[in-house]
């Protein structure tokens, strides 16, 4: 067979040149399901044909010896190896059966990982992988799909996994080729060699072993031919379509003919009602002192005032005026009618100016006669900012009540209740 065809012989030739001359073999320990190196392991020259193929064939059957008891596995001696790899005798049935098993690639990869790859010098291992890849690339009999699958395995899998997969495929290919030769002894050598490169491994081999069946290989060839035909037709159709598009693009535009109607020309003017949308209404901040109140309590000490500098609703008294229990009445309030677009009420609630002199104040915010907010501030409390949701409110009321006020006469000048009161409307 030519050197550019994947066989047991060509695969071994790639490895034989790069193997170690002091290789040592690990033996499979069935009880622990692992490989061990005996203390008395001798060094062997793996560049010799009989040593290398002893390793390679053992990678296929090392588990069968333990699983099936006594087997018909031959002694991998020099004579048997030479006759087998040169196609003079059929491949042993037990070895072939092992190569055709579904788990053959995985089992062989474990052996390669312990006894083949470690016995290849590290600087030569990439050369071995690339050389095997070239061997796959040049073997047209494998088919484009199989070669692409093995190229992907080379890029994604470990060196041991890749080399083991190719070795299993080579064993299956050689067995199938020899069987075809024996069934067609009168076939010329040239045709025989061509057939030898196109026959895939037996049907029993699983896809994971990289050994496709003969029927699958023939199917791949048919599909490839059909794919080439389809692509050729599509390419021709694309060329025709591009040609037609270019013709249409370069064709001159048809001349337009102006048709002048007979008789007088009548101009028709049509009027349309153009509906324009109103611009969105922005949100607005309205100081409370800009809204006229509709009702105010009758307390003599309650006043509503406001200007650009201050916006207040206050308890008020004239200087040196005596404030008595009048403050306990619920008549310190003010009421507003507000727009339906009002959304929030914001203000600052302030405690009296002189905390130790003035009583506690209770503030209430009522929306349509319902208390929406209420708080009591002690004489020494800090100002409180409020933000109240008043959406949908039509009648806004504010109350200020004095609690626990002393009946003793107190000189009072002025102090604030609510400051910076404002309403924010909804924008839409």
C-alpha positions in Angstrom: 0.0 0.0 0.0 1.1 3.5 -0.7 2.4 5.7 2.2 -0.5 8.1 2.0 -3.1 5.6 3.1 -4.0 5.0 6.8 -3.1 1.4 7.7 -1.6 -0.3 10.7 1.8 -0.2 8.9 1.7 3.5 8.0 0.5 4.4 11.5 3.3 2.4 13.1 5.9 3.9 10.8 5.0 7.4 12.1 5.4 6.4 15.7 8.4 4.1 15.3 10.7 6.9 14.3 9.9 8.9 17.4 9.5 6.4 20.2 11.9 6.1 23.1 14.7 3.5 23.1 14.3 3.1 26.8 10.5 2.6 27.0 9.0 0.9 30.0 5.6 -0.7 30.1 3.0 -0.3 32.8 0.7 -3.2 33.4 -3.0 -3.0 34.0 -4.1 -3.9 37.5 -7.6 -5.3 37.2 -8.3 -5.3 40.9 -7.7 -1.5 41.1 -8.6 -0.8 37.5 -5.4 1.2 37.0 -2.0 0.9 35.4 1.1 0.2 37.6 4.8 0.1 36.8 6.5 -2.9 38.3 9.6 -2.2 40.3 11.6 -4.6 38.1 10.3 -3.2 34.8 12.9 -3.5 32.1 13.6 -0.9 29.5 12.7 -1.8 25.9 13.6 -0.2 22.5 10.2 1.0 21.2 11.8 2.1 17.9 11.9 -1.7 17.0 8.9 -3.0 15.1 8.2 -5.9 17.3 8.3 -3.8 20.5 6.1 -1.0 19.2 3.4 -3.3 17.8 3.5 -5.3 20.9 2.4 -2.1 22.7 -0.1 -1.2 20.0 -1.9 -4.5 19.7 -1.9 -4.9 23.5 -3.7 -1.5 23.8 -6.7 -3.2 22.1 -6.9 -6.4 24.2 -5.4 -5.7 27.6 -8.8 -5.8 29.3 -10.2 -8.8 27.3 -7.7 -11.1 29.0 -9.2 -10.3 32.4 -12.9 -10.0 31.4 -13.3 -13.2 29.3 -10.8 -15.5 31.0 -9.0 -17.6 28.5 -9.0 -16.1 25.0 -7.6 -16.9 21.6 -5.4 -13.8 21.6 -2.1 -14.7 19.9 1.4 -14.1 21.1 2.5 -10.9 19.6 5.8 -12.2 18.4 8.0 -10.8 15.6 6.7 -13.2 13.0 3.0 -12.7 13.7 3.4 -8.9 13.8 5.2 -8.8 10.5 2.7 -11.0 8.7 -0.3 -9.1 10.2 0.7 -5.6 9.4 1.8 -6.5 5.9 -1.5 -8.2 5.2 -0.2 -11.7 4.7 -2.5 -13.2 7.3 -5.9 -12.0 8.5 -6.1 -10.0 11.7 -6.8 -12.2 14.7 -10.6 -12.4 15.3 -10.2 -11.5 19.0 -8.1 -8.4 18.3 -10.6 -7.3 15.6 -13.5 -7.9 17.9 -11.9 -5.7 20.5 -11.3 -2.9 18.0 -14.9 -3.1 16.9 -16.4 -2.7 20.4 -18.2 0.5 21.2 -15.8 1.4 24.0 -12.7 0.5 21.9 -11.5 4.1 21.5 -11.9 4.9 25.2 -10.2 1.7 26.3 -7.3 2.2 23.9 -6.9 5.8 24.9 -6.4 4.8 28.5 -3.5 2.5 27.4 -2.0 5.1 25.1 -2.1 7.6 28.0 0.0 5.3 30.1 2.3 3.4 27.7 2.5 5.2 24.3 2.4 8.9 24.9 4.8 8.8 28.0 7.3 6.8 25.9 7.4 9.6 23.2 9.8 12.4 24.0 7.9 15.6 24.8 9.5 17.6 22.0 8.6 14.9 19.5 4.9 14.4 20.6 3.6 17.4 18.5 5.5 16.1 15.5 3.8 12.7 15.9 0.3 14.2 16.2 0.9 16.4 13.1 2.3 13.5 11.1 -0.7 11.4 11.9 -2.9 14.3 10.9 -1.1 14.6 7.6 -1.7 10.9 7.1 -5.4 11.4 7.7 -5.5 14.4 5.4 -3.9 12.5 2.5 -6.1 9.4 2.7 -8.9 10.3 0.3 -10.6 6.9 1.0 -11.7 8.1 4.4 -14.1 10.6 2.9 -14.4 14.3 3.7 -16.8 13.9 6.6 -14.5 11.4 8.4 -11.4 13.5 7.8 -13.2 16.5 9.2 -14.3 14.6 12.3 -10.7 13.4 13.0 -9.4 16.9 12.4 -11.8 18.2 15.0 -10.7 15.5 17.4 -7.1 16.5 16.9 -7.9 20.1 17.9 -10.1 19.3 20.8 -9.0 16.0 22.4 -5.8 15.0 24.2 -2.9 13.5 22.2 -3.6 10.0 23.7 -7.3 10.2 22.8 -6.6 11.3 19.2 -3.8 8.8 18.5 -5.9 6.0 20.0 -8.9 6.9 17.8 -6.7 6.8 14.7 -5.1 3.5 15.6 -8.5 1.8 16.1 -9.6 3.2 12.8 -6.4 1.9 11.1 -7.0 -1.6 12.5 -10.6 -1.8 11.4 -9.7 -0.4 7.9 -6.9 -3.0 7.4 -9.2 -5.9 8.4 -11.9 -4.8 6.1 -9.4 -4.3 3.2 -8.0 -7.7 3.6 -11.5 -9.3 3.7 -12.3 -7.5 0.4 -9.1 -8.7 -1.2 -9.8 -12.3 -0.3 -13.3 -12.1 -1.6 -12.1 -10.6 -4.9 -8.7 -12.3 -5.7 -8.8 -11.6 -9.4 -9.1 -7.8 -9.0 -6.2 -5.9 -10.4 -3.7 -4.5 -7.9 -4.5 -0.9 -8.8 -8.3 -1.4 -8.3 -7.5 -3.4 -5.2 -5.5 -0.5 -3.7 -8.2 2.0 -4.5 -10.9 -0.2 -2.9 -8.6 -0.7 0.1 -8.6 3.0 0.8 -12.4 3.4 0.5 -13.6 0.6 2.7 -14.6 1.7 6.2 -14.5 -0.5 9.4 -17.2 -3.1 10.0 -20.7 -2.2 11.0 -20.3 -3.4 14.6 -18.0 -0.5 15.4 -19.7 2.3 17.2 -19.3 6.0 16.1 -17.2 6.8 19.2 -14.4 4.4 17.9 -14.0 6.4 14.7 -14.7 3.2 12.8 -17.8 3.8 10.5 -19.5 0.9 8.7 -19.2 0.2 5.0 -22.8 1.2 4.4 -22.2 4.5 6.2 -19.1 5.2 4.1 -21.0 4.5 0.9 -23.8 6.7 2.1 -21.3 9.5 2.8 -19.9 9.3 -0.7 -23.4 9.5 -2.2 -24.3 12.4 -0.1 -21.1 14.2 -0.9 -21.7 13.7 -4.7 -25.3 14.9 -4.3 -24.1 17.9 -2.3 -21.7 18.8 -5.0 -24.4 18.6 -7.6 -26.8 20.8 -5.6 -24.1 23.4 -4.9 -23.3 23.5 -8.6 -26.9 24.1 -9.6 -27.3 26.8 -6.9 -24.1 28.5 -8.1 -25.4 28.5 -11.7 -28.7 29.9 -10.6 -27.0 32.6 -8.6 -24.9 33.7 -11.6 -28.0 33.9 -13.8 -29.8 35.9 -11.1 -26.9 38.4 -10.8 -26.8 38.7 -14.6 -30.5 39.6 -14.7 -30.2 42.1 -11.9 -27.4 43.8 -13.6 -29.4 44.0 -16.8 -32.3 45.5 -15.0 -30.1 48.0 -13.2 -28.5 49.2 -16.4 -31.7 49.3 -18.5 -32.8 52.8 -19.5 -35.9 54.2 -17.7 -39.1 54.2 -19.8 -40.0 57.6 -21.3 -42.9 59.3 -19.7 -45.6 60.7 -22.1 -47.5 63.8 -20.9 -51.1 63.4 -21.8 -52.9 66.7 -22.3 -56.7 66.3 -21.9 -59.1 67.9 -24.3 -61.2 70.8 -23.3 -60.7 73.3 -20.5 -58.5 72.3 -17.5 -60.4 72.3 -14.2 -58.5 72.8 -11.0 -59.9 71.0 -7.9 -59.0 72.2 -4.5 -59.8 70.0 -1.5 -59.7 71.2 2.1 -58.8 68.9 5.0 -59.2 69.5 8.7 -55.8 69.2 10.2 -56.0 68.1 13.8 -53.0 69.1 15.9 -52.3 67.6 19.3 -52.0 70.0 22.2 -48.5 70.3 23.6 -48.0 68.3 26.8 -48.9 70.1 29.9 -45.9 70.5 32.3 -46.0 69.9 36.0 -46.3 73.1 38.0 -45.4 74.3 41.5 -48.0 76.6 42.9 -47.3 78.4 46.2 -50.3 78.1 48.6 -50.5 81.8 49.2 -51.3 82.2 45.4 -54.5 80.2 46.0 -57.4 82.2 47.7 -58.7 80.4 50.7 -62.5 79.9 50.9 -62.7 79.5 54.7 -60.6 80.4 57.8 -61.1 79.8 61.5 -62.2 82.6 63.8 -59.3 82.4 66.2 -57.9 85.8 67.0 -54.4 84.4 66.9 -54.5 82.6 63.5 -53.3 84.3 60.4 -52.5 83.4 56.8 -49.9 85.5 55.0 -47.6 85.2 52.1 -45.3 86.9 49.6 -42.3 86.2 47.5 -40.0 85.9 50.5 -42.2 83.9 52.9 -45.3 81.7 52.5 -46.8 81.1 56.0 -49.8 79.9 57.8 -49.1 81.0 61.3 -50.4 81.4 64.8 -50.1 85.1 65.4 -50.4 87.5 68.2 -49.7 91.2 68.7 -46.8 92.1 70.9 -47.5 92.0 74.7 -50.9 90.5 74.0 -52.1 88.0 76.6 -52.7 84.5 75.1 -55.1 82.4 77.1 -57.0 79.1 76.8 -58.5 80.3 73.6 -55.8 78.3 71.8 -57.4 75.0 72.9 -60.3 75.6 70.5 -60.4 73.9 67.1 -60.8 77.1 65.2 -57.2 77.6 63.9 -57.7 76.4 60.3 -57.8 77.4 56.7 -59.6 75.7 53.7 -58.8 75.8 50.0 -60.5 74.6 46.8 -57.7 73.1 44.6 -57.4 72.1 41.0 -58.2 68.5 40.1 -54.6 68.2 38.6 -53.1 68.7 42.1 -50.8 65.8 42.9 -48.7 66.6 46.0 -48.7 69.0 49.0 -45.3 70.0 50.3 -44.5 72.2 53.3 -42.2 72.7 56.3 -43.8 72.4 59.7 -42.0 74.6 62.3 -42.0 74.4 66.1 -42.3 77.7 68.0 -39.4 80.1 68.1 -38.9 79.9 71.8 -39.2 76.2 72.7 -39.3 76.5 76.5 -42.1 79.1 76.4 -44.6 77.8 73.9 -46.9 74.8 74.0 -46.9 71.7 71.7 -48.5 72.1 68.3 -50.5 69.5 66.4 -50.7 69.9 62.6 -53.3 68.2 60.5 -53.7 68.0 56.7 -57.2 67.1 55.6 -58.2 66.0 52.1 -62.0 66.3 51.5 -62.6 66.3 55.3 -60.4 63.2 55.7 -57.2 63.5 57.8 -54.4 62.6 55.5 -51.5 63.6 57.7 -51.2 64.5 61.4 -48.2 65.2 63.6 -47.5 66.7 67.1 -44.3 68.7 67.6 -42.9 69.4 71.0 -41.7 72.9 72.0 -38.1 72.0 71.4 -38.5 69.9 68.2 -36.9 70.7 64.9 -38.7 71.7 61.7 -40.3 68.8 59.7 -40.6 68.6 55.9 -43.8 66.9 54.6 -44.7 65.5 51.2 -48.3 64.3 51.0 -50.1 62.6 48.1 -53.3 64.7 47.5 -54.2 63.3 44.0 -57.9 63.6 43.4 -58.5 66.0 46.3 -60.9 69.0 45.7 -61.0 70.5 49.3 -57.7 70.9 51.2 -57.8 72.0 54.8 -55.0 72.8 57.3 -55.5 72.8 61.1 -53.1 73.9 63.9 -54.0 73.0 67.4 -52.3 74.0 70.6 -52.0 71.2 73.3 -51.3 71.5 77.0 -51.1 75.3 77.0 -50.6 76.9 80.4 -53.4 79.2 81.6 -50.8 81.6 83.0 -50.4 84.9 81.2 -47.4 84.8 78.8 -46.0 87.6 76.8 -45.8 86.5 73.1 -44.5 88.4 70.1 -44.6 86.2 67.0 -44.0 82.6 65.9 -44.5 80.5 62.7 -46.6 77.4 62.1 -46.3 76.2 58.5 -43.8 77.6 56.0 -43.2 77.3 52.3 -46.5 75.5 51.6 -46.9 74.6 48.0 -48.9 72.3 45.6 -47.4 70.4 42.7 -49.7 69.6 39.7 -49.5 66.6 37.5 -47.9 67.1 34.1 -49.3 65.3 31.0 
